[in-house]
């Protein structure tokens, strides 16, 4: 993957603030990530995602738009163009 295109990495922490069922909302976000076809690693406090920058930015937008109608939330996002790949 690294030799064909530049890979970005992103860390997302989604936190429902006003939610009828916060666990359901977190699961919905994780399903969006799982269905994104990007590499991901679900952690205790955040999820790390790797892939092409445009696909990661599209994923962030999709999460925002889909969850905007379900709950109020914060998303802490860290994004890096340094993924540890040798070029």
MMTF fields as JSON, N, C-alpha, C and O atoms, coordinates in Angstrom:
{
  "mmtfVersion": "1.0.0",
  "mmtfProducer": "UNKNOWN",
  "numBonds": 347,
  "numAtoms": 348,
  "numGroups": 87,
  "numChains": 1,
  "numModels": 1,
  "chainsPerModel": [1],
  "groupsPerChain": [87],
  "chainIdList": ["A"],
  "bondAtomList": [4, 2, 8, 6, 12, 10, 16, 14, 20, 18, 24, 22, 28, 26, 32, 30, 36, 34, 40, 38, 44, 42, 48, 46, 52, 50, 56, 54, 60, 58, 64, 62, 68, 66, 72, 70, 76, 74, 80, 78, 84, 82, 88, 86, 92, 90, 96, 94, 100, 98, 104, 102, 108, 106, 112, 110, 116, 114, 120, 118, 124, 122, 128, 126, 132, 130, 136, 134, 140, 138, 144, 142, 148, 146, 152, 150, 156, 154, 160, 158, 164, 162, 168, 166, 172, 170, 176, 174, 180, 178, 184, 182, 188, 186, 192, 190, 196, 194, 200, 198, 204, 202, 208, 206, 212, 210, 216, 214, 220, 218, 224, 222, 228, 226, 232, 230, 236, 234, 240, 238, 244, 242, 248, 246, 252, 250, 256, 254, 260, 258, 264, 262, 268, 266, 272, 270, 276, 274, 280, 278, 284, 282, 288, 286, 292, 290, 296, 294, 300, 298, 304, 302, 308, 306, 312, 310, 316, 314, 320, 318, 324, 322, 328, 326, 332, 330, 336, 334, 340, 338, 344, 342],
  "bondOrderList": [1, 1, 1, 1, 1, 1, 1, 1, 1, 1, 1, 1, 1, 1, 1, 1, 1, 1, 1, 1, 1, 1, 1, 1, 1, 1, 1, 1, 1, 1, 1, 1, 1, 1, 1, 1, 1, 1, 1, 1, 1, 1, 1, 1, 1, 1, 1, 1, 1, 1, 1, 1, 1, 1, 1, 1, 1, 1, 1, 1, 1, 1, 1, 1, 1, 1, 1, 1, 1, 1, 1, 1, 1, 1, 1, 1, 1, 1, 1, 1, 1, 1, 1, 1, 1, 1],
  "groupList": [{"groupName": "UNK", "atomNameList": ["N", "CA", "C", "O"], "elementList": ["N", "C", "C", "O"], "formalChargeList": [0, 0, 0, 0], "bondAtomList": [1, 0, 2, 1, 3, 2], "bondOrderList": [1, 1, 2], "singleLetterCode": "X", "chemCompType": "L-PEPTIDE LINKING"}],
  "groupTypeList": [0, 0, 0, 0, 0, 0, 0, 0, 0, 0, 0, 0, 0, 0, 0, 0, 0, 0, 0, 0, 0, 0, 0, 0, 0, 0, 0, 0, 0, 0, 0, 0, 0, 0, 0, 0, 0, 0, 0, 0, 0, 0, 0, 0, 0, 0, 0, 0, 0, 0, 0, 0, 0, 0, 0, 0, 0, 0, 0, 0, 0, 0, 0, 0, 0, 0, 0, 0, 0, 0, 0, 0, 0, 0, 0, 0, 0, 0, 0, 0, 0, 0, 0, 0, 0, 0, 0],
  "groupIdList": [1, 2, 3, 4, 5, 6, 7, 8, 9, 10, 11, 12, 13, 14, 15, 16, 17, 18, 19, 20, 21, 22, 23, 24, 25, 26, 27, 28, 29, 30, 31, 32, 33, 34, 35, 36, 37, 38, 39, 40, 41, 42, 43, 44, 45, 46, 47, 48, 49, 50, 51, 52, 53, 54, 55, 56, 57, 58, 59, 60, 61, 62, 63, 64, 65, 66, 67, 68, 69, 70, 71, 72, 73, 74, 75, 76, 77, 78, 79, 80, 81, 82, 83, 84, 85, 86, 87],
  "secStructList": [7, 6, 6, 6, 1, 7, 7, 3, 3, 3, 3, 3, 3, 3, 3, 3, 3, 3, 7, 1, 1, 2, 2, 2, 2, 2, 2, 2, 2, 2, 2, 2, 2, 2, 6, 6, 6, 1, 3, 3, 3, 3, 7, 1, 1, 7, 3, 3, 3, 3, 3, 7, 2, 2, 2, 2, 2, 2, 2, 2, 2, 2, 2, 2, 2, 2, 2, 2, 6, 6, 7, 3, 3, 3, 3, 3, 3, 3, 3, 3, 1, 7, 7, 1, 7, 7, 7],
  "xCoordList": [0.82, 0.0, 0.861, 0.532, 1.942, 2.77, 3.464, 3.64, 3.856, 4.597, 3.713, 4.218, 2.405, 1.525, 0.937, 0.742, 0.658, 0.071, 0.464, 0.796, 0.419, 0.778, -0.325, -1.511, 0.081, -0.86, -0.896, 0.14, -2.099, -2.284, -2.777, -3.326, -2.583, -3.148, -3.996, -3.728, -5.023, -5.975, -6.427, -6.643, -6.567, -7.09, -8.387, -8.405, -9.475, -10.784, -11.309, -11.318, -11.744, -12.436, -13.814, -13.926, -14.851, -16.235, -16.882, -16.879, -17.443, -18.074, -19.485, -19.648, -20.515, -21.883, -22.06, -21.647, -22.666, -22.886, -24.359, -24.671, -25.256, -26.69, -27.182, -27.233, -27.547, -27.88, -28.903, -28.829, -29.862, -30.835, -30.189, -30.484, -29.305, -28.582, -27.155, -26.87, -26.268, -24.915, -24.139, -23.332, -24.357, -23.645, -24.068, -23.238, -25.34, -25.834, -25.174, -24.823, -25.009, -24.388, -22.91, -22.418, -22.206, -20.802, -20.7, -19.828, -21.588, -21.595, -21.87, -21.295, -22.748, -23.046, -21.795, -21.533, -21.023, -19.781, -18.778, -18.127, -18.655, -17.725, -18.139, -17.28, -19.439, -19.896, -19.584, -19.239, -19.697, -19.323, -17.843, -17.463, -17.019, -15.577, -15.299, -14.518, -15.932, -15.716, -16.108, -15.48, -17.132, -17.614, -16.882, -17.239, -15.864, -15.176, -14.126, -13.656, -13.748, -12.674, -11.285, -10.326, -11.171, -9.882, -9.35, -10.116, -8.032, -7.436, -7.753, -7.634, -8.156, -8.488, -8.094, -7.943, -7.932, -7.636, -8.465, -8.228, -9.427, -10.306, -9.608, -9.227, -9.447, -8.824, -9.836, -11.027, -9.367, -10.245, -10.821, -12.006, -9.996, -10.43, -10.568, -11.166, -10.025, -10.104, -9.855, -9.46, -10.089, -9.853, -8.844, -8.961, -7.855, -6.833, -7.172, -7.501, -7.086, -7.441, -6.278, -5.648, -5.993, -4.927, -5.457, -6.249, -5.006, -5.4, -5.16, -4.53, -5.663, -5.519, -6.221, -7.317, -5.58, -6.092, -7.527, -8.354, -7.834, -9.178, -10.24, -11.357, -9.906, -10.871, -11.071, -12.179, -10.008, -10.14, -10.99, -11.859, -10.752, -11.549, -13.015, -13.908, -13.262, -14.636, -15.277, -16.45, -14.524, -15.034, -15.42, -16.486, -14.574, -14.871, -16.167, -17.005, -16.325, -17.543, -18.767, -19.829, -18.624, -19.733, -20.154, -21.344, -19.177, -19.497, -20.244, -21.271, -19.742, -20.38, -21.815, -22.737, -22.007, -23.331, -24.334, -25.493, -23.908, -24.836, -25.172, -26.306, -24.216, -24.466, -25.103, -25.686, -25.003, -25.586, -27.099, -27.679, -27.734, -29.192, -29.588, -30.772, -28.611, -28.913, -28.627, -29.341, -27.587, -27.209, -26.335, -25.942, -26.051, -25.059, -23.771, -23.79, -22.653, -21.404, -20.204, -20.306, -19.071, -17.777, -16.969, -17.14, -16.103, -15.154, -13.784, -13.534, -12.902, -11.511, -10.782, -10.776, -10.164, -9.517, -8.07, -7.78, -7.177, -5.769, -5.45, -5.797, -4.784, -4.463, -2.998, -2.481, -2.339, -0.921, -0.598, -1.199, 0.353, 0.85, 2.099, 2.758, 2.425, 3.56, 2.985, 2.473, 3.069, 2.435, 3.457, 3.071, 4.735, 5.748, 6.131, 6.907, 5.605, 5.923, 7.232, 7.525, 7.995, 9.231, 8.871, 8.089, 9.433, 9.139, 10.382, 10.355],
  "yCoordList": [-1.196, 0.0, 1.256, 2.225, 1.259, 2.455, 2.816, 3.997, 1.824, 2.129, 2.712, 3.405, 2.447, 2.908, 4.289, 5.07, 4.596, 5.878, 6.25, 5.39, 7.534, 7.997, 7.621, 7.81, 7.093, 6.645, 7.654, 8.128, 7.968, 8.828, 7.962, 6.881, 8.433, 7.759, 8.756, 9.957, 8.231, 9.079, 8.378, 7.166, 9.13, 8.61, 9.353, 10.583, 8.605, 9.204, 8.711, 7.511, 9.652, 9.33, 9.985, 11.21, 9.178, 9.659, 9.557, 8.491, 10.677, 10.693, 11.257, 12.453, 10.419, 10.94, 11.806, 11.414, 12.964, 13.877, 13.849, 13.658, 14.038, 13.933, 12.806, 12.935, 11.689, 10.489, 9.672, 9.561, 9.1, 8.221, 6.899, 6.346, 6.387, 5.144, 5.306, 5.04, 5.741, 6.085, 4.879, 5.038, 3.685, 2.508, 2.178, 1.777, 2.345, 2.137, 3.125, 2.765, 4.363, 5.378, 5.068, 5.239, 4.615, 4.228, 3.043, 3.021, 2.056, 0.912, 1.339, 0.779, 2.328, 2.82, 3.413, 3.183, 4.173, 4.757, 3.654, 3.705, 2.673, 1.572, 0.805, 0.356, 0.653, -0.014, 0.805, 0.241, 2.115, 2.974, 2.775, 2.651, 2.746, 2.553, 1.176, 1.053, 0.14, -1.225, -1.376, -2.14, -0.657, -0.744, 0.191, 0.274, 0.896, 1.903, 1.316, 2.017, 0.076, -0.607, -0.047, -0.325, 0.727, 1.228, 0.296, -0.412, 0.304, -0.442, 0.301, 1.524, -0.436, 0.205, -0.695, -1.908, -0.062, -0.78, -0.118, 1.036, -0.849, -0.315, -0.45, -1.546, 0.683, 0.695, 0.986, 1.135, 1.069, 1.313, 2.738, 2.937, 3.709, 5.106, 5.741, 6.809, 5.1, 5.673, 4.582, 3.464, 4.922, 4.011, 4.643, 5.818, 3.866, 4.326, 3.785, 2.61, 4.655, 4.305, 4.683, 5.723, 3.829, 4.108, 3.913, 3.009, 4.781, 4.65, 5.948, 6.866, 6.026, 7.257, 8.44, 8.298, 9.585, 10.782, 11.104, 11.401, 11.051, 11.427, 10.477, 10.904, 9.201, 8.239, 8.452, 8.287, 8.818, 9.104, 10.349, 10.361, 11.388, 12.608, 12.353, 12.914, 11.512, 11.147, 10.377, 10.594, 9.474, 8.719, 9.653, 9.494, 10.614, 11.577, 12.323, 12.515, 12.738, 13.438, 12.536, 12.98, 11.282, 10.333, 10.123, 10.131, 9.937, 9.773, 10.995, 10.864, 12.177, 13.412, 13.503, 13.742, 13.316, 13.487, 12.442, 12.772, 11.204, 10.162, 10.298, 10.037, 10.697, 10.797, 12.129, 12.244, 13.117, 14.437, 14.359, 15.159, 13.405, 13.273, 12.344, 12.233, 11.674, 10.695, 11.199, 10.85, 12.02, 12.451, 13.701, 14.139, 14.25, 15.327, 14.685, 13.798, 15.133, 14.424, 15.333, 16.451, 14.827, 15.412, 14.326, 13.136, 14.749, 13.85, 14.477, 15.563, 13.795, 14.226, 13.504, 12.275, 14.286, 13.713, 14.173, 15.368, 13.219, 13.51, 12.849, 11.689, 13.588, 13.049, 13.336, 14.41, 12.359, 12.501, 12.003, 11.044, 12.662, 12.163, 11.325, 10.948, 11.033, 10.167, 8.861, 8.816, 7.818, 6.558, 5.485, 4.395, 5.765, 4.777, 3.928, 2.983, 4.243, 3.471, 3.937, 5.133, 3.024, 3.363, 3.744, 3.048, 4.845, 5.26, 5.176, 5.483],
  "zCoordList": [0.0, 0.0, 0.0, -0.685, 0.744, 0.863, -0.442, -0.742, -1.215, -2.424, -3.525, -4.408, -3.492, -4.555, -4.28, -5.211, -3.039, -2.694, -1.27, -0.453, -0.996, 0.341, 1.33, 1.058, 2.467, 3.475, 4.617, 5.082, 5.051, 6.214, 7.364, 7.148, 8.56, 9.722, 10.49, 10.493, 11.141, 11.837, 13.104, 13.11, 14.157, 15.415, 15.708, 15.758, 15.9, 16.159, 17.498, 17.772, 18.327, 19.571, 19.482, 19.539, 19.344, 19.239, 20.606, 21.223, 21.088, 22.407, 22.298, 22.056, 22.472, 22.517, 23.771, 24.862, 23.614, 24.741, 25.158, 26.333, 24.199, 24.431, 23.536, 22.313, 24.179, 23.428, 24.2, 25.424, 23.472, 24.122, 24.507, 25.566, 23.647, 23.915, 23.408, 22.24, 24.282, 23.854, 23.323, 22.407, 23.866, 23.363, 21.932, 21.116, 21.631, 20.27, 19.306, 18.183, 19.749, 18.896, 18.65, 17.535, 19.678, 19.507, 18.548, 17.679, 18.703, 17.788, 16.355, 15.421, 16.169, 14.821, 14.182, 13.002, 14.95, 14.431, 14.092, 13.049, 14.96, 14.686, 13.427, 12.668, 13.201, 11.978, 10.738, 9.699, 10.826, 9.703, 9.384, 8.22, 10.415, 10.228, 9.636, 8.692, 10.181, 9.698, 8.225, 7.493, 7.794, 6.412, 5.457, 4.282, 5.947, 5.127, 4.194, 3.298, 4.369, 3.627, 3.949, 3.229, 5.009, 5.474, 6.561, 7.213, 6.748, 7.852, 9.144, 9.205, 10.174, 11.446, 12.603, 12.456, 13.758, 14.997, 16.095, 16.451, 16.622, 17.656, 19.004, 19.416, 19.684, 20.999, 22.081, 21.805, 23.311, 24.446, 24.4, 24.671, 24.063, 24.082, 22.704, 22.576, 21.671, 20.33, 19.293, 19.627, 18.054, 16.936, 16.001, 15.65, 15.599, 14.657, 13.276, 13.118, 12.284, 10.907, 10.008, 10.201, 9.016, 8.047, 6.646, 6.382, 5.744, 4.352, 3.604, 4.129, 2.372, 1.585, 2.266, 2.81, 2.225, 2.905, 2.5, 3.362, 1.214, 0.77, 1.318, 1.613, 1.456, 2.005, 3.499, 4.009, 4.197, 5.629, 5.842, 6.714, 5.063, 5.193, 4.853, 5.489, 3.857, 3.515, 4.661, 4.967, 5.305, 6.441, 7.583, 8.178, 7.891, 8.96, 8.65, 9.53, 7.402, 6.982, 7.096, 7.533, 6.708, 6.798, 8.249, 8.565, 9.126, 10.554, 11.054, 11.721, 10.741, 11.214, 10.707, 11.488, 9.412, 8.822, 9.314, 9.568, 9.449, 9.897, 11.377, 11.778, 12.181, 13.612, 13.994, 15.073, 13.144, 13.417, 13.601, 14.335, 12.943, 13.073, 14.222, 14.542, 14.849, 15.899, 17.311, 18.251, 17.463, 18.81, 18.721, 17.64, 19.884, 19.988, 20.465, 21.318, 19.913, 20.169, 20.007, 19.502, 20.447, 20.095, 19.393, 19.658, 18.51, 17.868, 18.0, 17.477, 18.697, 18.773, 17.652, 17.588, 16.763, 15.586, 15.524, 15.591, 15.397, 15.13, 13.808, 13.586, 12.926, 11.622, 11.31, 11.619, 10.694, 10.42, 9.019, 8.534, 8.376, 7.085, 7.281, 6.312, 8.529, 8.851, 9.389, 10.507, 8.604, 9.012, 9.378, 9.799, 9.231, 9.522, 8.338, 8.482, 7.166, 5.959, 5.357, 5.34, 4.878, 4.155, 2.734, 2.086, 2.235, 0.862, 0.039, -1.153]
}
